[in-house]
Every structure is written in structure tokens, then in C-alpha cells.
């Protein structure tokens, strides 16, 4: 049986790993009465008003992602579907693969941590919605 290399039909080249960066910097704050305030701070859509070269933008930080594509050069410790922490700003600009969904790639050496714990409920929802865009059947065993 052939080992599966992708959750979205794309396979990276060389030492790269394909990821879905679900940790987009958006946070919610409980403001009481069952209401939540959503604040958006993302480093995947910079405006020209932010100076991204001096690392002063508060969105410049390591991000959590899910591995969605590997290849034969991927280190054994990184597997398809893993929750990983990516080195700050080492990923390449996301490429749209559907009208609304993007994938990013990063060198395997720039994956800082593979989290052995399972995804949190909120993370599972984001990942499942993302994968459903590609193929509704792939969400059945993901995360």
C-alpha cells in the first residue's frame, strides 16, 4: 500500500512541508451576556502601513498549523495531520487552491514543535471546515 502524502491533493517538493495555518491571529474576547468581541490581528494579510522588517508588528510570532502535505524527504517526526508550531515568518506566502482556502509551505527545519496533544475543539472546527473545501470525505479521519 502506498503511503498517503497529502490531505488536499498537493505534494511538496524537496525539504518543504505543506501546512494550513489555522492560527491566524484572530482572537475572541468574552464581553458578557453571551456576546464575544472578535479582534483581528493577522500576519498573513499585511497592509503597507505595517513595517514587517523590524519585527515590531504584534502579529509577528510563531503560528500553529496542521501538516497537510509531506514527501519522502520529510523527517520521520513530522506526519500528515500533525499539529505543528512554525518558526515566525518562515513560511512562504499562501497560495489559493480554492476561492477561499490557501496552503502555505515551510522548510521542515523551520517546524519548531510537533504537538503530541490532540487539537482543541475550536482548532478541530477550523481544520474540518478547511478540509471540507477540498473533499468532504477527508474530514472523517482528520485531527
C-alpha atoms as an extended CHARMM CRD file, in Angstrom:
* protein
*
       143  EXT
         1         1  UNK       CA              0.0000000000        0.0000000000        0.0000000000  PROA      1               0.0000000000
         2         2  UNK       CA              1.2890000000        3.4530000000       -0.9190000000  PROA      2               0.0000000000
         3         3  UNK       CA              1.7700000000        5.9580000000        1.8860000000  PROA      3               0.0000000000
         4         4  UNK       CA             -0.5600000000        8.9530000000        1.6720000000  PROA      4               0.0000000000
         5         5  UNK       CA              1.3100000000       12.2410000000        1.1690000000  PROA      5               0.0000000000
         6         6  UNK       CA             -1.4480000000       14.8530000000        1.1550000000  PROA      6               0.0000000000
         7         7  UNK       CA             -4.8250000000       15.7540000000        2.6110000000  PROA      7               0.0000000000
         8         8  UNK       CA             -5.5520000000       18.2210000000       -0.1980000000  PROA      8               0.0000000000
         9         9  UNK       CA             -4.1190000000       16.5850000000       -3.3210000000  PROA      9               0.0000000000
        10        10  UNK       CA             -0.8310000000       18.5400000000       -3.3930000000  PROA      10              0.0000000000
        11        11  UNK       CA              2.6000000000       17.1790000000       -2.5190000000  PROA      11              0.0000000000
        12        12  UNK       CA              5.5340000000       19.4390000000       -1.5710000000  PROA      12              0.0000000000
        13        13  UNK       CA              8.9530000000       19.2730000000       -3.2240000000  PROA      13              0.0000000000
        14        14  UNK       CA             12.4260000000       18.9590000000       -1.6850000000  PROA      14              0.0000000000
        15        15  UNK       CA             12.5800000000       19.6740000000        2.0640000000  PROA      15              0.0000000000
        16        16  UNK       CA              9.2740000000       21.5280000000        2.1700000000  PROA      16              0.0000000000
        17        17  UNK       CA              6.1470000000       20.7040000000        4.1860000000  PROA      17              0.0000000000
        18        18  UNK       CA              2.6650000000       21.9190000000        3.2010000000  PROA      18              0.0000000000
        19        19  UNK       CA              0.6470000000       23.3710000000        6.0720000000  PROA      19              0.0000000000
        20        20  UNK       CA             -2.6740000000       25.0010000000        6.8380000000  PROA      20              0.0000000000
        21        21  UNK       CA             -2.0330000000       27.9250000000        9.2070000000  PROA      21              0.0000000000
        22        22  UNK       CA             -5.2350000000       27.9650000000       11.2130000000  PROA      22              0.0000000000
        23        23  UNK       CA             -3.7280000000       30.1840000000       13.9290000000  PROA      23              0.0000000000
        24        24  UNK       CA             -4.4260000000       33.3960000000       12.0180000000  PROA      24              0.0000000000
        25        25  UNK       CA             -4.0760000000       35.8190000000       14.9060000000  PROA      25              0.0000000000
        26        26  UNK       CA             -7.7930000000       36.3730000000       15.3020000000  PROA      26              0.0000000000
        27        27  UNK       CA             -8.8790000000       36.2160000000       18.9210000000  PROA      27              0.0000000000
        28        28  UNK       CA            -12.2010000000       36.4720000000       20.6740000000  PROA      28              0.0000000000
        29        29  UNK       CA            -12.9350000000       38.1680000000       23.9690000000  PROA      29              0.0000000000
        30        30  UNK       CA            -15.9460000000       37.3040000000       26.1190000000  PROA      30              0.0000000000
        31        31  UNK       CA            -17.6820000000       40.6380000000       26.7950000000  PROA      31              0.0000000000
        32        32  UNK       CA            -20.5190000000       39.1370000000       28.8280000000  PROA      32              0.0000000000
        33        33  UNK       CA            -24.1510000000       38.4560000000       28.1210000000  PROA      33              0.0000000000
        34        34  UNK       CA            -23.2810000000       35.6680000000       25.7090000000  PROA      34              0.0000000000
        35        35  UNK       CA            -21.5210000000       38.1270000000       23.3810000000  PROA      35              0.0000000000
        36        36  UNK       CA            -18.0000000000       37.8310000000       22.0500000000  PROA      36              0.0000000000
        37        37  UNK       CA            -15.8050000000       40.5310000000       20.5610000000  PROA      37              0.0000000000
        38        38  UNK       CA            -13.6010000000       39.3620000000       17.7040000000  PROA      38              0.0000000000
        39        39  UNK       CA            -10.2840000000       41.1220000000       17.2810000000  PROA      39              0.0000000000
        40        40  UNK       CA             -8.3330000000       40.5520000000       14.1220000000  PROA      40              0.0000000000
        41        41  UNK       CA             -4.5700000000       40.6190000000       14.0790000000  PROA      41              0.0000000000
        42        42  UNK       CA             -3.0950000000       38.5790000000       11.3110000000  PROA      42              0.0000000000
        43        43  UNK       CA              0.3240000000       38.3060000000        9.7720000000  PROA      43              0.0000000000
        44        44  UNK       CA             -0.9790000000       36.6890000000        6.6090000000  PROA      44              0.0000000000
        45        45  UNK       CA             -2.5270000000       39.9290000000        5.2300000000  PROA      45              0.0000000000
        46        46  UNK       CA             -0.1520000000       42.8100000000        5.9420000000  PROA      46              0.0000000000
        47        47  UNK       CA             -1.0360000000       46.3410000000        4.9460000000  PROA      47              0.0000000000
        48        48  UNK       CA              1.6000000000       48.7270000000        3.6950000000  PROA      48              0.0000000000
        49        49  UNK       CA              1.2680000000       50.7070000000        6.9340000000  PROA      49              0.0000000000
        50        50  UNK       CA              2.9850000000       47.9750000000        8.9690000000  PROA      50              0.0000000000
        51        51  UNK       CA              6.7410000000       47.7230000000        8.9170000000  PROA      51              0.0000000000
        52        52  UNK       CA              7.2600000000       43.9790000000        8.8130000000  PROA      52              0.0000000000
        53        53  UNK       CA             11.0410000000       44.0730000000        8.6140000000  PROA      53              0.0000000000
        54        54  UNK       CA             11.7350000000       45.2820000000       12.1420000000  PROA      54              0.0000000000
        55        55  UNK       CA              9.6310000000       42.5980000000       13.9070000000  PROA      55              0.0000000000
        56        56  UNK       CA              7.6360000000       45.2740000000       15.7180000000  PROA      56              0.0000000000
        57        57  UNK       CA              4.2710000000       44.2320000000       14.2940000000  PROA      57              0.0000000000
        58        58  UNK       CA              2.4130000000       42.3840000000       17.0620000000  PROA      58              0.0000000000
        59        59  UNK       CA              1.2950000000       39.7140000000       14.5890000000  PROA      59              0.0000000000
        60        60  UNK       CA              4.8790000000       38.5720000000       14.0270000000  PROA      60              0.0000000000
        61        61  UNK       CA              5.0930000000       35.3890000000       16.0450000000  PROA      61              0.0000000000
        62        62  UNK       CA              5.2570000000       31.6490000000       15.6660000000  PROA      62              0.0000000000
        63        63  UNK       CA              1.9930000000       30.1200000000       14.3890000000  PROA      63              0.0000000000
        64        64  UNK       CA              0.1880000000       26.8330000000       14.9160000000  PROA      64              0.0000000000
        65        65  UNK       CA             -0.6270000000       24.8790000000       11.7750000000  PROA      65              0.0000000000
        66        66  UNK       CA             -1.6900000000       21.4550000000       10.5650000000  PROA      66              0.0000000000
        67        67  UNK       CA              0.5300000000       19.4180000000        8.2240000000  PROA      67              0.0000000000
        68        68  UNK       CA             -1.4230000000       18.7680000000        5.0340000000  PROA      68              0.0000000000
        69        69  UNK       CA              1.3680000000       17.6130000000        2.7030000000  PROA      69              0.0000000000
        70        70  UNK       CA              4.6240000000       15.6990000000        3.1330000000  PROA      70              0.0000000000
        71        71  UNK       CA              7.0410000000       13.8250000000        0.8950000000  PROA      71              0.0000000000
        72        72  UNK       CA              9.8650000000       11.3030000000        1.0740000000  PROA      72              0.0000000000
        73        73  UNK       CA             12.2790000000       13.9870000000        2.3900000000  PROA      73              0.0000000000
        74        74  UNK       CA             10.0890000000       14.9400000000        5.3540000000  PROA      74              0.0000000000
        75        75  UNK       CA             11.6840000000       13.9550000000        8.6860000000  PROA      75              0.0000000000
        76        76  UNK       CA             10.0790000000       10.9400000000       10.3620000000  PROA      76              0.0000000000
        77        77  UNK       CA              8.8690000000       13.0500000000       13.2990000000  PROA      77              0.0000000000
        78        78  UNK       CA              6.5240000000       15.0810000000       11.0680000000  PROA      78              0.0000000000
        79        79  UNK       CA              3.4150000000       13.2540000000        9.8720000000  PROA      79              0.0000000000
        80        80  UNK       CA              0.3500000000       14.0920000000        7.8440000000  PROA      80              0.0000000000
        81        81  UNK       CA             -2.2950000000       15.6830000000       10.0810000000  PROA      81              0.0000000000
        82        82  UNK       CA              0.1710000000       16.7210000000       12.8130000000  PROA      82              0.0000000000
        83        83  UNK       CA             -0.3340000000       19.9070000000       14.8100000000  PROA      83              0.0000000000
        84        84  UNK       CA              2.9180000000       21.8660000000       14.4580000000  PROA      84              0.0000000000
        85        85  UNK       CA              4.3700000000       25.1860000000       15.5980000000  PROA      85              0.0000000000
        86        86  UNK       CA              6.0560000000       27.1110000000       12.7770000000  PROA      86              0.0000000000
        87        87  UNK       CA              9.0510000000       29.4070000000       13.1000000000  PROA      87              0.0000000000
        88        88  UNK       CA              7.9810000000       33.0500000000       12.9380000000  PROA      88              0.0000000000
        89        89  UNK       CA              7.5840000000       34.3010000000        9.3440000000  PROA      89              0.0000000000
        90        90  UNK       CA              9.4920000000       31.4010000000        7.7640000000  PROA      90              0.0000000000
        91        91  UNK       CA              6.5330000000       30.1880000000        5.7140000000  PROA      91              0.0000000000
        92        92  UNK       CA              6.0490000000       31.3150000000        2.1390000000  PROA      92              0.0000000000
        93        93  UNK       CA              3.0830000000       33.4130000000        1.0810000000  PROA      93              0.0000000000
        94        94  UNK       CA             -0.0700000000       31.3190000000        0.9540000000  PROA      94              0.0000000000
        95        95  UNK       CA             -1.3050000000       30.0590000000       -2.3970000000  PROA      95              0.0000000000
        96        96  UNK       CA             -5.0500000000       29.9440000000       -3.0370000000  PROA      96              0.0000000000
        97        97  UNK       CA             -6.1010000000       26.4440000000       -4.0130000000  PROA      97              0.0000000000
        98        98  UNK       CA             -9.8290000000       27.1670000000       -3.8610000000  PROA      98              0.0000000000
        99        99  UNK       CA            -11.6470000000       30.5010000000       -3.9390000000  PROA      99              0.0000000000
       100       100  UNK       CA            -11.3230000000       30.8800000000       -0.1750000000  PROA      100             0.0000000000
       101       101  UNK       CA             -8.6530000000       28.4480000000        1.0440000000  PROA      101             0.0000000000
       102       102  UNK       CA             -4.8830000000       28.7120000000        0.9310000000  PROA      102             0.0000000000
       103       103  UNK       CA             -1.9560000000       26.4420000000        1.6320000000  PROA      103             0.0000000000
       104       104  UNK       CA              1.4670000000       27.5010000000        2.8480000000  PROA      104             0.0000000000
       105       105  UNK       CA              4.7920000000       25.7510000000        2.6460000000  PROA      105             0.0000000000
       106       106  UNK       CA              7.7230000000       25.8450000000        5.0230000000  PROA      106             0.0000000000
       107       107  UNK       CA             11.0810000000       24.1000000000        5.2600000000  PROA      107             0.0000000000
       108       108  UNK       CA             10.8860000000       21.0660000000        7.5320000000  PROA      108             0.0000000000
       109       109  UNK       CA             13.7670000000       22.5390000000        9.5800000000  PROA      109             0.0000000000
       110       110  UNK       CA             11.5500000000       25.5390000000       10.4240000000  PROA      110             0.0000000000
       111       111  UNK       CA              8.9440000000       23.3830000000       12.1580000000  PROA      111             0.0000000000
       112       112  UNK       CA              9.7170000000       24.0970000000       15.8080000000  PROA      112             0.0000000000
       113       113  UNK       CA              7.4210000000       21.6680000000       17.6140000000  PROA      113             0.0000000000
       114       114  UNK       CA              5.1780000000       18.7270000000       16.8270000000  PROA      114             0.0000000000
       115       115  UNK       CA              2.3970000000       18.7480000000       19.4320000000  PROA      115             0.0000000000
       116       116  UNK       CA              1.5040000000       15.2710000000       20.6740000000  PROA      116             0.0000000000
       117       117  UNK       CA             -1.7300000000       16.5280000000       22.2610000000  PROA      117             0.0000000000
       118       118  UNK       CA             -4.8660000000       16.4780000000       20.1760000000  PROA      118             0.0000000000
       119       119  UNK       CA             -6.3420000000       19.5640000000       18.5810000000  PROA      119             0.0000000000
       120       120  UNK       CA             -8.6020000000       21.7040000000       20.7730000000  PROA      120             0.0000000000
       121       121  UNK       CA            -12.3180000000       21.7920000000       19.8450000000  PROA      121             0.0000000000
       122       122  UNK       CA            -12.0060000000       25.2270000000       18.2010000000  PROA      122             0.0000000000
       123       123  UNK       CA             -8.9990000000       24.0100000000       16.1950000000  PROA      123             0.0000000000
       124       124  UNK       CA            -10.8550000000       20.8720000000       15.0880000000  PROA      124             0.0000000000
       125       125  UNK       CA            -13.7090000000       23.0320000000       13.7720000000  PROA      125             0.0000000000
       126       126  UNK       CA            -11.3480000000       25.2680000000       11.7630000000  PROA      126             0.0000000000
       127       127  UNK       CA             -9.4160000000       22.3150000000       10.3440000000  PROA      127             0.0000000000
       128       128  UNK       CA            -12.5730000000       20.3540000000        9.4470000000  PROA      128             0.0000000000
       129       129  UNK       CA            -14.0880000000       23.3680000000        7.6560000000  PROA      129             0.0000000000
       130       130  UNK       CA            -10.8340000000       23.8910000000        5.7590000000  PROA      130             0.0000000000
       131       131  UNK       CA            -10.5260000000       20.2770000000        4.6400000000  PROA      131             0.0000000000
       132       132  UNK       CA            -14.2120000000       20.0950000000        3.6540000000  PROA      132             0.0000000000
       133       133  UNK       CA            -13.4890000000       22.6660000000        0.9260000000  PROA      133             0.0000000000
       134       134  UNK       CA            -11.2420000000       20.1310000000       -0.8070000000  PROA      134             0.0000000000
       135       135  UNK       CA            -13.1080000000       16.9000000000       -0.2230000000  PROA      135             0.0000000000
       136       136  UNK       CA            -15.8670000000       16.2810000000        2.3160000000  PROA      136             0.0000000000
       137       137  UNK       CA            -14.6000000000       12.7200000000        2.8720000000  PROA      137             0.0000000000
       138       138  UNK       CA            -11.1430000000       13.7750000000        4.1390000000  PROA      138             0.0000000000
       139       139  UNK       CA            -12.5880000000       15.3320000000        7.2870000000  PROA      139             0.0000000000
       140       140  UNK       CA            -13.6450000000       11.9280000000        8.6020000000  PROA      140             0.0000000000
       141       141  UNK       CA            -10.2280000000       10.9490000000        9.9910000000  PROA      141             0.0000000000
       142       142  UNK       CA             -8.5350000000       14.3220000000       10.2360000000  PROA      142             0.0000000000
       143       143  UNK       CA             -7.4590000000       15.8520000000       13.5010000000  PROA      143             0.0000000000
